[in-house]
Amino acid sequence: MLLAIDIGNTNITLGVFHEETLKATWRLATDTRRMPDEYGLMLLSLLPMRGVDVAEVKAVSICSVVPPLTQVFAELCETFFHIKPLVIGAGVRTGIKVLYDNPRDVGADRIVDAAAAYRIYGGPLIIVDFGTPTVFDAITAQAEYLGGAIAPGLRLAAESLFTATSQLRRVELVPPPCAIARNTVQSIQSGVVLGHVDMVEGMVRRFKRELGQEAKVIATGGAAPLIAKETGIFNAVSVDLTLIGLRMIHEMNQDHR
């Protein structure tokens, strides 16, 4: 079995694959203060709860946008699983050519998403990843990562309203019944949720114009299903795209050895 680990700014998402089948997933809060032993013990207790025998984990693939935790998870993999993980970064085959001004500036999760989406859907592609930021990525028909855009994510935008104002409150991030709201809760939901939908639709239009051809639009990340219900721009929604990409890249690099 392969353990895939996606270390994000807010959540750490884990998945266990048996061959190509994703058997189970978990989400942990990202906490740079935790030590390898703490995260290791958490994993040892979580895996059996989903029927996964720790001894069956034979490989680990990691992508991370939180550098302090990259080494933490690499260390726990060697300590608790006796495995040296594949950490996505320079020198790892992904099948994607990065055309960013400085390729090292591109988050590993963005390349993993691009690799998975290209292999599944073909190109050209626009990927919208709804995480802590909402990230847009453009991939050509030739598997070239052109670049993208980064905007505040849904929860980040809502939290900024709460922390930067005196009278606004935290609200559930769901679509309101109408855009013109008549109370504060629904006003925030309208601005944050529906406003986010319109921002995504506008950015996708711009990306399509600049790509110069019709591109498939793929949504991923925790808030993807919420936004997808409010718009018809997505060709597919794949919440587990990053985990799937970690499996694909691991296989690609095993084959290359």
C-alpha positions as protocol buffer text, in pm:
chain_id: "A"
residue {
  index: 1
  type: MET
  ca { x: 0 y: 0 z: 0 }
}
residue {
  index: 2
  type: LEU
  ca { x: 102 y: 359 z: -62 }
}
residue {
  index: 3
  type: LEU
  ca { x: 50 y: 635 z: 194 }
}
residue {
  index: 4
  type: ALA
  ca { x: 5 y: 975 z: 23 }
}
residue {
  index: 5
  type: ILE
  ca { x: 53 y: 1287 z: 237 }
}
residue {
  index: 6
  type: ASP
  ca { x: -45 y: 1638 z: 126 }
}
residue {
  index: 7
  type: ILE
  ca { x: 81 y: 1896 z: 379 }
}
residue {
  index: 8
  type: GLY
  ca { x: -113 y: 2220 z: 336 }
}
residue {
  index: 9
  type: ASN
  ca { x: -123 y: 2546 z: 525 }
}
residue {
  index: 10
  type: THR
  ca { x: -446 y: 2461 z: 711 }
}
residue {
  index: 11
  type: ASN
  ca { x: -489 y: 2085 z: 677 }
}
residue {
  index: 12
  type: ILE
  ca { x: -278 y: 1778 z: 624 }
}
residue {
  index: 13
  type: THR
  ca { x: -462 y: 1533 z: 400 }
}
residue {
  index: 14
  type: LEU
  ca { x: -362 y: 1169 z: 397 }
}
residue {
  index: 15
  type: GLY
  ca { x: -477 y: 882 z: 180 }
}
residue {
  index: 16
  type: VAL
  ca { x: -395 y: 512 z: 154 }
}
residue {
  index: 17
  type: PHE
  ca { x: -395 y: 347 z: -188 }
}
residue {
  index: 18
  type: HIS
  ca { x: -417 y: -22 z: -266 }
}
residue {
  index: 19
  type: GLU
  ca { x: -283 y: -20 z: -620 }
}
residue {
  index: 20
  type: GLU
  ca { x: -503 y: 250 z: -788 }
}
residue {
  index: 21
  type: THR
  ca { x: -786 y: 240 z: -533 }
}
residue {
  index: 22
  type: LEU
  ca { x: -803 y: 509 z: -265 }
}
residue {
  index: 23
  type: LYS
  ca { x: -910 y: 303 z: 36 }
}
residue {
  index: 24
  type: ALA
  ca { x: -927 y: 571 z: 307 }
}
residue {
  index: 25
  type: THR
  ca { x: -854 y: 938 z: 371 }
}
residue {
  index: 26
  type: TRP
  ca { x: -791 y: 1151 z: 679 }
}
residue {
  index: 27
  type: ARG
  ca { x: -757 y: 1525 z: 746 }
}
residue {
  index: 28
  type: LEU
  ca { x: -544 y: 1661 z: 1030 }
}
residue {
  index: 29
  type: ALA
  ca { x: -495 y: 2020 z: 1141 }
}
residue {
  index: 30
  type: THR
  ca { x: -161 y: 2163 z: 1031 }
}
residue {
  index: 31
  type: ASP
  ca { x: 46 y: 2242 z: 1339 }
}
residue {
  index: 32
  type: THR
  ca { x: 416 y: 2320 z: 1300 }
}
residue {
  index: 33
  type: ARG
  ca { x: 464 y: 2280 z: 1675 }
}
residue {
  index: 34
  type: ARG
  ca { x: 399 y: 1905 z: 1667 }
}
residue {
  index: 35
  type: MET
  ca { x: 701 y: 1675 z: 1676 }
}
residue {
  index: 36
  type: PRO
  ca { x: 755 y: 1369 z: 1452 }
}
residue {
  index: 37
  type: ASP
  ca { x: 661 y: 1136 z: 1739 }
}
residue {
  index: 38
  type: GLU
  ca { x: 329 y: 1317 z: 1790 }
}
residue {
  index: 39
  type: TYR
  ca { x: 225 y: 1296 z: 1425 }
}
residue {
  index: 40
  type: GLY
  ca { x: 360 y: 941 z: 1408 }
}
residue {
  index: 41
  type: LEU
  ca { x: 149 y: 824 z: 1701 }
}
residue {
  index: 42
  type: MET
  ca { x: -156 y: 992 z: 1546 }
}
residue {
  index: 43
  type: LEU
  ca { x: -102 y: 799 z: 1222 }
}
residue {
  index: 44
  type: LEU
  ca { x: -49 y: 470 z: 1404 }
}
residue {
  index: 45
  type: SER
  ca { x: -385 y: 513 z: 1576 }
}
residue {
  index: 46
  type: LEU
  ca { x: -574 y: 642 z: 1269 }
}
residue {
  index: 47
  type: LEU
  ca { x: -475 y: 376 z: 1016 }
}
residue {
  index: 48
  type: PRO
  ca { x: -624 y: 73 z: 1198 }
}
residue {
  index: 49
  type: MET
  ca { x: -952 y: 263 z: 1251 }
}
residue {
  index: 50
  type: ARG
  ca { x: -1004 y: 239 z: 872 }
}
residue {
  index: 51
  type: GLY
  ca { x: -890 y: -121 z: 850 }
}
residue {
  index: 52
  type: VAL
  ca { x: -536 y: -40 z: 734 }
}
residue {
  index: 53
  type: ASP
  ca { x: -258 y: -255 z: 878 }
}
residue {
  index: 54
  type: VAL
  ca { x: 47 y: -34 z: 937 }
}
residue {
  index: 55
  type: ALA
  ca { x: 272 y: -318 z: 820 }
}
residue {
  index: 56
  type: GLU
  ca { x: 98 y: -309 z: 480 }
}
residue {
  index: 57
  type: VAL
  ca { x: 225 y: 43 z: 408 }
}
residue {
  index: 58
  type: LYS
  ca { x: 524 y: -13 z: 180 }
}
residue {
  index: 59
  type: ALA
  ca { x: 574 y: 333 z: 29 }
}
residue {
  index: 60
  type: VAL
  ca { x: 508 y: 699 z: 112 }
}
residue {
  index: 61
  type: SER
  ca { x: 472 y: 998 z: -123 }
}
residue {
  index: 62
  type: ILE
  ca { x: 471 y: 1352 z: 20 }
}
residue {
  index: 63
  type: CYS
  ca { x: 405 y: 1701 z: -113 }
}
residue {
  index: 64
  type: SER
  ca { x: 432 y: 1996 z: 120 }
}
residue {
  index: 65
  type: VAL
  ca { x: 392 y: 2374 z: 117 }
}
residue {
  index: 66
  type: VAL
  ca { x: 493 y: 2395 z: 485 }
}
residue {
  index: 67
  type: PRO
  ca { x: 874 y: 2352 z: 491 }
}
residue {
  index: 68
  type: PRO
  ca { x: 901 y: 2300 z: 871 }
}
residue {
  index: 69
  type: LEU
  ca { x: 671 y: 1998 z: 846 }
}
residue {
  index: 70
  type: THR
  ca { x: 835 y: 1841 z: 542 }
}
residue {
  index: 71
  type: GLN
  ca { x: 1125 y: 1711 z: 748 }
}
residue {
  index: 72
  type: VAL
  ca { x: 893 y: 1621 z: 1037 }
}
residue {
  index: 73
  type: PHE
  ca { x: 696 y: 1382 z: 815 }
}
residue {
  index: 74
  type: ALA
  ca { x: 1006 y: 1249 z: 639 }
}
residue {
  index: 75
  type: GLU
  ca { x: 1148 y: 1164 z: 982 }
}
residue {
  index: 76
  type: LEU
  ca { x: 832 y: 997 z: 1112 }
}
residue {
  index: 77
  type: CYS
  ca { x: 810 y: 784 z: 794 }
}
residue {
  index: 78
  type: GLU
  ca { x: 1157 y: 646 z: 859 }
}
residue {
  index: 79
  type: THR
  ca { x: 1095 y: 601 z: 1232 }
}
residue {
  index: 80
  type: PHE
  ca { x: 746 y: 449 z: 1230 }
}
residue {
  index: 81
  type: PHE
  ca { x: 722 y: 291 z: 883 }
}
residue {
  index: 82
  type: HIS
  ca { x: 1093 y: 227 z: 811 }
}
residue {
  index: 83
  type: ILE
  ca { x: 1041 y: 391 z: 471 }
}
residue {
  index: 84
  type: LYS
  ca { x: 1228 y: 673 z: 300 }
}
residue {
  index: 85
  type: PRO
  ca { x: 944 y: 876 z: 145 }
}
residue {
  index: 86
  type: LEU
  ca { x: 936 y: 1029 z: -201 }
}
residue {
  index: 87
  type: VAL
  ca { x: 918 y: 1405 z: -137 }
}
residue {
  index: 88
  type: ILE
  ca { x: 799 y: 1597 z: -442 }
}
residue {
  index: 89
  type: GLY
  ca { x: 1056 y: 1856 z: -540 }
}
residue {
  index: 90
  type: ALA
  ca { x: 1352 y: 1922 z: -767 }
}
residue {
  index: 91
  type: GLY
  ca { x: 1474 y: 1606 z: -940 }
}
residue {
  index: 92
  type: VAL
  ca { x: 1143 y: 1419 z: -911 }
}
residue {
  index: 93
  type: ARG
  ca { x: 980 y: 1319 z: -1241 }
}
residue {
  index: 94
  type: THR
  ca { x: 627 y: 1459 z: -1273 }
}
residue {
  index: 95
  type: GLY
  ca { x: 560 y: 1463 z: -1646 }
}
residue {
  index: 96
  type: ILE
  ca { x: 501 y: 1840 z: -1627 }
}
residue {
  index: 97
  type: LYS
  ca { x: 738 y: 2100 z: -1775 }
}
residue {
  index: 98
  type: VAL
  ca { x: 733 y: 2412 z: -1556 }
}
residue {
  index: 99
  type: LEU
  ca { x: 755 y: 2744 z: -1745 }
}
residue {
  index: 100
  type: TYR
  ca { x: 733 y: 2966 z: -1436 }
}
residue {
  index: 101
  type: ASP
  ca { x: 1005 y: 3235 z: -1418 }
}
residue {
  index: 102
  type: ASN
  ca { x: 1154 y: 3048 z: -1124 }
}
residue {
  index: 103
  type: PRO
  ca { x: 1025 y: 2688 z: -1123 }
}
residue {
  index: 104
  type: ARG
  ca { x: 1122 y: 2645 z: -757 }
}
residue {
  index: 105
  type: ASP
  ca { x: 863 y: 2909 z: -663 }
}
residue {
  index: 106
  type: VAL
  ca { x: 575 y: 2684 z: -770 }
}
residue {
  index: 107
  type: GLY
  ca { x: 418 y: 2497 z: -478 }
}
residue {
  index: 108
  type: ALA
  ca { x: 466 y: 2121 z: -494 }
}
residue {
  index: 109
  type: ASP
  ca { x: 91 y: 2068 z: -461 }
}
residue {
  index: 110
  type: ARG
  ca { x: 30 y: 2274 z: -776 }
}
residue {
  index: 111
  type: ILE
  ca { x: 261 y: 2052 z: -981 }
}
residue {
  index: 112
  type: VAL
  ca { x: 109 y: 1737 z: -831 }
}
residue {
  index: 113
  type: ASP
  ca { x: -240 y: 1859 z: -922 }
}
residue {
  index: 114
  type: ALA
  ca { x: -122 y: 1942 z: -1274 }
}
residue {
  index: 115
  type: ALA
  ca { x: 36 y: 1600 z: -1319 }
}
residue {
  index: 116
  type: ALA
  ca { x: -278 y: 1419 z: -1207 }
}
residue {
  index: 117
  type: ALA
  ca { x: -524 y: 1633 z: -1400 }
}
residue {
  index: 118
  type: TYR
  ca { x: -323 y: 1614 z: -1721 }
}
residue {
  index: 119
  type: ARG
  ca { x: -301 y: 1235 z: -1708 }
}
residue {
  index: 120
  type: ILE
  ca { x: -671 y: 1199 z: -1629 }
}
residue {
  index: 121
  type: TYR
  ca { x: -828 y: 1472 z: -1843 }
}
residue {
  index: 122
  type: GLY
  ca { x: -564 y: 1573 z: -2097 }
}
residue {
  index: 123
  type: GLY
  ca { x: -487 y: 1934 z: -2185 }
}
residue {
  index: 124
  type: PRO
  ca { x: -521 y: 2224 z: -2206 }
}
residue {
  index: 125
  type: LEU
  ca { x: -639 y: 2258 z: -1847 }
}
residue {
  index: 126
  type: ILE
  ca { x: -736 y: 2512 z: -1586 }
}
residue {
  index: 127
  type: ILE
  ca { x: -721 y: 2378 z: -1232 }
}
residue {
  index: 128
  type: VAL
  ca { x: -889 y: 2565 z: -947 }
}
residue {
  index: 129
  type: ASP
  ca { x: -774 y: 2447 z: -604 }
}
residue {
  index: 130
  type: PHE
  ca { x: -992 y: 2566 z: -317 }
}
residue {
  index: 131
  type: GLY
  ca { x: -759 y: 2556 z: -19 }
}
residue {
  index: 132
  type: THR
  ca { x: -635 y: 2823 z: 223 }
}
residue {
  index: 133
  type: PRO
  ca { x: -576 y: 3032 z: -87 }
}
residue {
  index: 134
  type: THR
  ca { x: -779 y: 2970 z: -401 }
}
residue {
  index: 135
  type: VAL
  ca { x: -519 y: 2884 z: -664 }
}
residue {
  index: 136
  type: PHE
  ca { x: -563 y: 2884 z: -1042 }
}
residue {
  index: 137
  type: ASP
  ca { x: -323 y: 2688 z: -1261 }
}
residue {
  index: 138
  type: ALA
  ca { x: -293 y: 2679 z: -1642 }
}
residue {
  index: 139
  type: ILE
  ca { x: -152 y: 2375 z: -1824 }
}
residue {
  index: 140
  type: THR
  ca { x: -109 y: 2355 z: -2200 }
}
residue {
  index: 141
  type: ALA
  ca { x: -196 y: 2067 z: -2434 }
}
residue {
  index: 142
  type: GLN
  ca { x: 178 y: 1984 z: -2428 }
}
residue {
  index: 143
  type: ALA
  ca { x: 184 y: 1929 z: -2047 }
}
residue {
  index: 144
  type: GLU
  ca { x: 350 y: 2265 z: -1984 }
}
residue {
  index: 145
  type: TYR
  ca { x: 275 y: 2445 z: -1659 }
}
residue {
  index: 146
  type: LEU
  ca { x: 234 y: 2806 z: -1773 }
}
residue {
  index: 147
  type: GLY
  ca { x: 158 y: 2970 z: -1439 }
}
residue {
  index: 148
  type: GLY
  ca { x: -148 y: 3084 z: -1255 }
}
residue {
  index: 149
  type: ALA
  ca { x: -304 y: 3311 z: -997 }
}
residue {
  index: 150
  type: ILE
  ca { x: -346 y: 3309 z: -619 }
}
residue {
  index: 151
  type: ALA
  ca { x: -638 y: 3469 z: -432 }
}
residue {
  index: 152
  type: PRO
  ca { x: -756 y: 3455 z: -69 }
}
residue {
  index: 153
  type: GLY
  ca { x: -957 y: 3140 z: -10 }
}
residue {
  index: 154
  type: LEU
  ca { x: -1313 y: 3129 z: 121 }
}
residue {
  index: 155
  type: ARG
  ca { x: -1226 y: 3069 z: 484 }
}
residue {
  index: 156
  type: LEU
  ca { x: -934 y: 3310 z: 478 }
}
residue {
  index: 157
  type: ALA
  ca { x: -1159 y: 3585 z: 339 }
}
residue {
  index: 158
  type: ALA
  ca { x: -1431 y: 3516 z: 596 }
}
residue {
  index: 159
  type: GLU
  ca { x: -1180 y: 3506 z: 882 }
}
residue {
  index: 160
  type: SER
  ca { x: -1029 y: 3839 z: 775 }
}
residue {
  index: 161
  type: LEU
  ca { x: -1374 y: 4000 z: 799 }
}
residue {
  index: 162
  type: PHE
  ca { x: -1413 y: 3866 z: 1152 }
}
residue {
  index: 163
  type: THR
  ca { x: -1067 y: 3965 z: 1276 }
}
residue {
  index: 164
  type: ALA
  ca { x: -1046 y: 4307 z: 1107 }
}
residue {
  index: 165
  type: THR
  ca { x: -1389 y: 4440 z: 1207 }
}
residue {
  index: 166
  type: SER
  ca { x: -1565 y: 4506 z: 1537 }
}
residue {
  index: 167
  type: GLN
  ca { x: -1919 y: 4394 z: 1462 }
}
residue {
  index: 168
  type: LEU
  ca { x: -1895 y: 4123 z: 1199 }
}
residue {
  index: 169
  type: ARG
  ca { x: -1902 y: 3762 z: 1314 }
}
residue {
  index: 170
  type: ARG
  ca { x: -1797 y: 3418 z: 1200 }
}
residue {
  index: 171
  type: VAL
  ca { x: -2067 y: 3256 z: 988 }
}
residue {
  index: 172
  type: GLU
  ca { x: -2127 y: 2922 z: 823 }
}
residue {
  index: 173
  type: LEU
  ca { x: -1992 y: 2936 z: 469 }
}
residue {
  index: 174
  type: VAL
  ca { x: -2299 y: 2833 z: 272 }
}
residue {
  index: 175
  type: PRO
  ca { x: -2476 y: 3013 z: -13 }
}
residue {
  index: 176
  type: PRO
  ca { x: -2752 y: 3252 z: 103 }
}
residue {
  index: 177
  type: PRO
  ca { x: -3099 y: 3233 z: -57 }
}
residue {
  index: 178
  type: CYS
  ca { x: -3032 y: 3551 z: -258 }
}
residue {
  index: 179
  type: ALA
  ca { x: -2752 y: 3795 z: -333 }
}
residue {
  index: 180
  type: ILE
  ca { x: -2932 y: 4096 z: -183 }
}
residue {
  index: 181
  type: ALA
  ca { x: -2932 y: 3990 z: 181 }
}
residue {
  index: 182
  type: ARG
  ca { x: -3141 y: 4143 z: 460 }
}
residue {
  index: 183
  type: ASN
  ca { x: -2936 y: 4041 z: 761 }
}
residue {
  index: 184
  type: THR
  ca { x: -2569 y: 4043 z: 854 }
}
residue {
  index: 185
  type: VAL
  ca { x: -2513 y: 3667 z: 841 }
}
residue {
  index: 186
  type: GLN
  ca { x: -2654 y: 3632 z: 491 }
}
residue {
  index: 187
  type: SER
  ca { x: -2479 y: 3951 z: 380 }
}
residue {
  index: 188
  type: ILE
  ca { x: -2144 y: 3794 z: 471 }
}
residue {
  index: 189
  type: GLN
  ca { x: -2243 y: 3469 z: 301 }
}
residue {
  index: 190
  type: SER
  ca { x: -2344 y: 3659 z: -11 }
}
residue {
  index: 191
  type: GLY
  ca { x: -2023 y: 3858 z: -29 }
}
residue {
  index: 192
  type: VAL
  ca { x: -1788 y: 3573 z: 59 }
}
residue {
  index: 193
  type: VAL
  ca { x: -1951 y: 3271 z: -107 }
}
residue {
  index: 194
  type: LEU
  ca { x: -2133 y: 3421 z: -405 }
}
residue {
  index: 195
  type: GLY
  ca { x: -1860 y: 3681 z: -451 }
}
residue {
  index: 196
  type: HIS
  ca { x: -1606 y: 3398 z: -460 }
}
residue {
  index: 197
  type: VAL
  ca { x: -1810 y: 3215 z: -724 }
}
residue {
  index: 198
  type: ASP
  ca { x: -1813 y: 3524 z: -945 }
}
residue {
  index: 199
  type: MET
  ca { x: -1440 y: 3579 z: -893 }
}
residue {
  index: 200
  type: VAL
  ca { x: -1370 y: 3220 z: -998 }
}
residue {
  index: 201
  type: GLU
  ca { x: -1593 y: 3250 z: -1306 }
}
residue {
  index: 202
  type: GLY
  ca { x: -1421 y: 3574 z: -1407 }
}
residue {
  index: 203
  type: MET
  ca { x: -1070 y: 3435 z: -1361 }
}
residue {
  index: 204
  type: VAL
  ca { x: -1156 y: 3122 z: -1559 }
}
residue {
  index: 205
  type: ARG
  ca { x: -1279 y: 3341 z: -1845 }
}
residue {
  index: 206
  type: ARG
  ca { x: -952 y: 3535 z: -1841 }
}
residue {
  index: 207
  type: PHE
  ca { x: -746 y: 3215 z: -1834 }
}
residue {
  index: 208
  type: LYS
  ca { x: -937 y: 3072 z: -2129 }
}
residue {
  index: 209
  type: ARG
  ca { x: -875 y: 3388 z: -2331 }
}
residue {
  index: 210
  type: GLU
  ca { x: -502 y: 3380 z: -2255 }
}
residue {
  index: 211
  type: LEU
  ca { x: -467 y: 3007 z: -2325 }
}
residue {
  index: 212
  type: GLY
  ca { x: -612 y: 3082 z: -2666 }
}
residue {
  index: 213
  type: GLN
  ca { x: -818 y: 2765 z: -2682 }
}
residue {
  index: 214
  type: GLU
  ca { x: -1097 y: 2584 z: -2504 }
}
residue {
  index: 215
  type: ALA
  ca { x: -963 y: 2432 z: -2183 }
}
residue {
  index: 216
  type: LYS
  ca { x: -1116 y: 2184 z: -1942 }
}
residue {
  index: 217
  type: VAL
  ca { x: -1174 y: 2330 z: -1597 }
}
residue {
  index: 218
  type: ILE
  ca { x: -1112 y: 2106 z: -1297 }
}
residue {
  index: 219
  type: ALA
  ca { x: -1200 y: 2191 z: -935 }
}
residue {
  index: 220
  type: THR
  ca { x: -1025 y: 2041 z: -637 }
}
residue {
  index: 221
  type: GLY
  ca { x: -976 y: 2117 z: -267 }
}
residue {
  index: 222
  type: GLY
  ca { x: -1209 y: 2108 z: 31 }
}
residue {
  index: 223
  type: ALA
  ca { x: -1446 y: 2385 z: -81 }
}
residue {
  index: 224
  type: ALA
  ca { x: -1472 y: 2262 z: -442 }
}
residue {
  index: 225
  type: PRO
  ca { x: -1812 y: 2089 z: -399 }
}
residue {
  index: 226
  type: LEU
  ca { x: -1960 y: 2402 z: -237 }
}
residue {
  index: 227
  type: ILE
  ca { x: -1851 y: 2631 z: -521 }
}
residue {
  index: 228
  type: ALA
  ca { x: -1935 y: 2377 z: -791 }
}
residue {
  index: 229
  type: LYS
  ca { x: -2300 y: 2377 z: -680 }
}
residue {
  index: 230
  type: GLU
  ca { x: -2320 y: 2749 z: -762 }
}
residue {
  index: 231
  type: THR
  ca { x: -2164 y: 2748 z: -1108 }
}
residue {
  index: 232
  type: GLY
  ca { x: -2153 y: 2541 z: -1424 }
}
residue {
  index: 233
  type: ILE
  ca { x: -1796 y: 2623 z: -1527 }
}
residue {
  index: 234
  type: PHE
  ca { x: -1633 y: 2301 z: -1406 }
}
residue {
  index: 235
  type: ASN
  ca { x: -1592 y: 1998 z: -1628 }
}
residue {
  index: 236
  type: ALA
  ca { x: -1506 y: 1785 z: -1325 }
}
residue {
  index: 237
  type: VAL
  ca { x: -1470 y: 1805 z: -948 }
}
residue {
  index: 238
  type: SER
  ca { x: -1197 y: 1590 z: -790 }
}
residue {
  index: 239
  type: VAL
  ca { x: -1153 y: 1660 z: -420 }
}
residue {
  index: 240
  type: ASP
  ca { x: -876 y: 1397 z: -396 }
}
residue {
  index: 241
  type: LEU
  ca { x: -680 y: 1516 z: -700 }
}
residue {
  index: 242
  type: THR
  ca { x: -360 y: 1587 z: -504 }
}
residue {
  index: 243
  type: LEU
  ca { x: -360 y: 1244 z: -340 }
}
residue {
  index: 244
  type: ILE
  ca { x: -417 y: 1081 z: -678 }
}
residue {
  index: 245
  type: GLY
  ca { x: -130 y: 1285 z: -821 }
}
residue {
  index: 246
  type: LEU
  ca { x: 100 y: 1172 z: -541 }
}
residue {
  index: 247
  type: ARG
  ca { x: 23 y: 810 z: -632 }
}
residue {
  index: 248
  type: MET
  ca { x: 81 y: 872 z: -1003 }
}
residue {
  index: 249
  type: ILE
  ca { x: 411 y: 1052 z: -947 }
}
residue {
  index: 250
  type: HIS
  ca { x: 530 y: 779 z: -712 }
}
residue {
  index: 251
  type: GLU
  ca { x: 459 y: 517 z: -979 }
}
residue {
  index: 252
  type: MET
  ca { x: 632 y: 732 z: -1243 }
}
residue {
  index: 253
  type: ASN
  ca { x: 948 y: 752 z: -1034 }
}
residue {
  index: 254
  type: GLN
  ca { x: 941 y: 384 z: -942 }
}
residue {
  index: 255
  type: ASP
  ca { x: 926 y: 298 z: -1312 }
}
residue {
  index: 256
  type: HIS
  ca { x: 1220 y: 531 z: -1379 }
}
residue {
  index: 257
  type: ARG
  ca { x: 1454 y: 361 z: -1134 }
}
